[in-house]
Amino acid sequence: MMTNDIFAEGFKEEPYWWDAVPRARLAEEALPSKADVVVVGSGFAGLNCAIEIARGGRDTLVLEAQDAGFGASTRLAGYIGRFMHYSFTKLTGMFGLENAKRMWLESGEAQTVVLKRIEQEQMEVGKLWRGRFTGACSPEHYEMLAQNAELINKHCPFEFSMCPKSEQHKEVGTDFWHGGMILHEHGTLHPGKYHQGLLQAALNAGAKVHDFTPVMRIVPERKGFTVKTARGVVNARDVVICTNGYTNTTASAIPWVRNRIIPVPAHQICTEPIPSELMKAIKPSGRAVLDSKVNIYWDRPTPDDRQIIFGARTGRDEGSLKLNARKLHDCMTEVYPQLKDVKLSHVWQGVMGFSFDKLPHMGETRDGVYYATGFCGSGLPLGTSFGKTIGNRVLGKKEGESAFWNVGFPTWPFYNGNPWFLRAYVAWIDFNDRRGGQGHIVRGG
Ligand SMILES: Cc1cc2nc3c(=O)[nH]c(=O)nc-3n(C[C@H](O)[C@H](O)[C@H](O)COP(=O)(O)OP(=O)(O)OC[C@H]3O[C@@H](n4cnc5c(N)ncnc54)[C@H](O)[C@@H]3O)c2cc1C
């Protein structure tokens, strides 16, 4: 029989972030029959897009299937990175040097876009700017990370340094890794507070946000679109899709986008408050951590430095949140055996949106529907910046230009948003990680 041994009193099956920022309740208003622009989805991408469009003087309507911010934007870890999943070499091979440079720099700029937004809107978002430690899972991965740090320091204006295994305990209280790389310009924030700040900014800018209004179909007309929702019909000149990993939830609203997005579930746990001495031993530098596997382990302190949020096993789902929590607790104590007797306060799930080519995408469908999606686990910076860019695109402004605009958005024949291959794919990745296969150098999120 299963016991509650690892679950603290008051254990919750919802995001830690929702304690400080409960789900928003919006005033219930009649659905307008028309708008200049309909934005579908109220996460980071949708709200950043809506802020730009509403400030540009357009009548802007955000439609959300659940409550505002129900998707990954209030469920993530809160890492604010600078990069996509791609190595610079691979991007160059795919798009040529000039385009690769533009994409790489634009994805790097995304972090700045977040920081500017926070500053401009004067948000209190529990920002911790202490850098990130990427643990090497083997001596070979350490060498790979070191070569990468050298290359980046030579060519890019970002600061990377290495921490050998002998010095590792100054960074993290574990022998699990073989040294690691420090990314000094990375940080974390409280995603619930950031989302709340964006929602307020969108409402202040004059955008209307309607929750519990799933969009069922978007029908192109001679001029604009008819947007069919569960609460009525809206006519709009432009429509922007910002539904990322949740695109599939209301079946066929936007089949073209749905057929290009792989929804990937991921779980996180949060520990109960940890005695400060133990916390210092585990996180002497206070940095956020992830590692060089493909299916990474990651952990960070909560903004008040009292608890640890831990995630792993992306793409795996044991069927119940408690079972997922148990598996994650095992992974966490593999890294930090000192946490064996520490109980959990929260477990939750979110859904990431991956593209088949692992690139983030933004553009316009053949029918003229705009989309910003496929953030592959890096949607805090990229969702923010793509949302802003696409908002400017709708306004016809120069800031709407992007190196990512309408680059090919691949899919598989007959794929319809049901990732039937995910289990096998994740099993293969995990097998490869266990045998020390090729790791990952950079992570965006
Ligand atoms: C566990 C986890 C950890 C992560 N950690 C990080 C991290 O540390 N850093 C990082 O950068 N990224 C991270 N990510 C990824 C990041 O959370 C997402 O990329 C980002 O939040 C996507 O934002 P979005 O606005 O595109 O979509 P979402 O926030 O997912 O919002 C999409 C919204 O669209 C709505 N919707 C869907 N269909 C319809 C419809 N038909 N009609 C109306 N509404 C609809 C959904 O209800 C949902 O609210 C993580 C993700 C997960 C799951």
The ligand as a MOL file (V3000), in Angstrom:
LIG
                    3D

  0  0  0     0  0            999 V3000
M  V30 BEGIN CTAB
M  V30 COUNTS 53 58 0 0 0
M  V30 BEGIN ATOM
M  V30 1 C 7.0390 22.1520 -16.5790 0
M  V30 2 C 7.4410 23.2490 -17.5150 0
M  V30 3 C 8.5740 23.9990 -17.2370 0
M  V30 4 C 8.9520 25.0220 -18.1070 0
M  V30 5 N 10.0140 25.8210 -17.7670 0
M  V30 6 C 10.3330 26.8600 -18.5580 0
M  V30 7 C 11.3310 27.7760 -18.1560 0
M  V30 8 O 11.8950 27.6710 -17.0670 0
M  V30 9 N 11.6380 28.8010 -18.9980 0
M  V30 10 C 11.0010 28.9590 -20.2020 0
M  V30 11 O 11.3560 29.8720 -20.9510 0
M  V30 12 N 10.0080 28.1360 -20.5930 0
M  V30 13 C 9.6530 27.1010 -19.7860 0
M  V30 14 N 8.6280 26.2860 -20.1420 0
M  V30 15 C 7.9100 26.5610 -21.4050 0
M  V30 16 C 6.9580 27.7440 -21.2310 0
M  V30 17 O 6.1620 27.5370 -20.1050 0
M  V30 18 C 6.0440 27.8860 -22.4550 0
M  V30 19 O 6.8460 27.8420 -23.6180 0
M  V30 20 C 5.3070 29.2130 -22.4400 0
M  V30 21 O 4.6390 29.3960 -21.2280 0
M  V30 22 C 4.3280 29.2340 -23.6060 0
M  V30 23 O 3.5510 30.3930 -23.5190 0
M  V30 24 P 2.3630 30.5850 -24.5510 0
M  V30 25 O 1.7530 31.8830 -24.2530 0
M  V30 26 O 2.8410 30.3470 -25.9220 0
M  V30 27 O 1.3630 29.3770 -24.2330 0
M  V30 28 P 0.6020 28.9450 -22.9130 0
M  V30 29 O 1.0360 29.6990 -21.7180 0
M  V30 30 O 0.6720 27.4650 -22.8130 0
M  V30 31 O -0.8760 29.4190 -23.2160 0
M  V30 32 C -1.6700 28.8680 -24.2190 0
M  V30 33 C -3.1050 29.1310 -23.8370 0
M  V30 34 O -3.9420 28.8920 -24.9770 0
M  V30 35 C -5.1820 28.4410 -24.4860 0
M  V30 36 N -5.9000 27.7880 -25.5860 0
M  V30 37 C -5.5850 26.6470 -26.2660 0
M  V30 38 N -6.4670 26.3990 -27.2320 0
M  V30 39 C -7.3850 27.3920 -27.1900 0
M  V30 40 C -8.5620 27.6860 -27.9390 0
M  V30 41 N -8.9600 26.9090 -28.9370 0
M  V30 42 N -9.2900 28.7980 -27.6090 0
M  V30 43 C -8.8850 29.6290 -26.6120 0
M  V30 44 N -7.7660 29.3800 -25.8740 0
M  V30 45 C -7.0340 28.2890 -26.1500 0
M  V30 46 C -4.8070 27.4870 -23.3690 0
M  V30 47 O -5.8700 27.2560 -22.4710 0
M  V30 48 C -3.6200 28.2160 -22.7350 0
M  V30 49 O -3.9830 28.9900 -21.6040 0
M  V30 50 C 8.2040 25.2640 -19.2860 0
M  V30 51 C 7.0560 24.5140 -19.5700 0
M  V30 52 C 6.6720 23.5140 -18.6810 0
M  V30 53 C 5.4260 22.7320 -18.9940 0
M  V30 END ATOM
M  V30 BEGIN BOND
M  V30 1 1 1 2
M  V30 2 1 2 3
M  V30 3 2 2 52
M  V30 4 2 3 4
M  V30 5 1 4 5
M  V30 6 1 4 50
M  V30 7 2 5 6
M  V30 8 1 6 7
M  V30 9 1 6 13
M  V30 10 2 7 8
M  V30 11 1 7 9
M  V30 12 1 9 10
M  V30 13 2 10 11
M  V30 14 1 10 12
M  V30 15 2 12 13
M  V30 16 1 13 14
M  V30 17 1 14 15
M  V30 18 1 14 50
M  V30 19 1 15 16
M  V30 20 1 16 17
M  V30 21 1 16 18
M  V30 22 1 18 19
M  V30 23 1 18 20
M  V30 24 1 20 21
M  V30 25 1 20 22
M  V30 26 1 22 23
M  V30 27 1 23 24
M  V30 28 2 24 25
M  V30 29 1 24 26
M  V30 30 1 24 27
M  V30 31 1 27 28
M  V30 32 2 28 29
M  V30 33 1 28 30
M  V30 34 1 28 31
M  V30 35 1 31 32
M  V30 36 1 32 33
M  V30 37 1 33 34
M  V30 38 1 33 48
M  V30 39 1 34 35
M  V30 40 1 35 36
M  V30 41 1 35 46
M  V30 42 1 36 37
M  V30 43 1 36 45
M  V30 44 2 37 38
M  V30 45 1 38 39
M  V30 46 1 39 40
M  V30 47 2 39 45
M  V30 48 1 40 41
M  V30 49 2 40 42
M  V30 50 1 42 43
M  V30 51 2 43 44
M  V30 52 1 44 45
M  V30 53 1 46 47
M  V30 54 1 46 48
M  V30 55 1 48 49
M  V30 56 2 50 51
M  V30 57 1 51 52
M  V30 58 1 52 53
M  V30 END BOND
M  V30 END CTAB
M  END
